[in-house]
Amino acid sequence: MKIRDQKQNILNLLLTQPIDIPVFHEVALRLLQMMNGNTYRIEEAIKLVNEDTALAAEMLKHANCAYNSGKTPITTIKHAIIK
């Protein structure tokens, strides 16, 4: 099979098959960029996380998992980030 035919086959597959690419949410991307800068304040990170309820819920879930949890449940993003 020639290179041109292979490229055409790939193109046809891309055009006809559903492609499920995960989306990296804007808030998560901004948080990652902020944390890579090493000049952020905790308050800025808390404010940013609170903009995305799904991310906030996931952070609280992770903070309260059996591996990370202590005696008292973590109920705020601030506590989850600091912990």
ZINORFEN-V372333 format. One record per run of one state. SS is the DSSP state (A for helix, B for strand, O for the rest). FROM is the first residue (numbers start at 1). TO is the last residue. If there is no record, write none. Layout:
SS_FROM_TO + SS_FROM_TO
//
This chain:
O_1_2 + A_3_16 + O_17_25 + A_26_37 + O_38_41 + A_42_50 + O_51_52 + A_53_63 + O_64_76 + A_77_82 + O_83_83
//
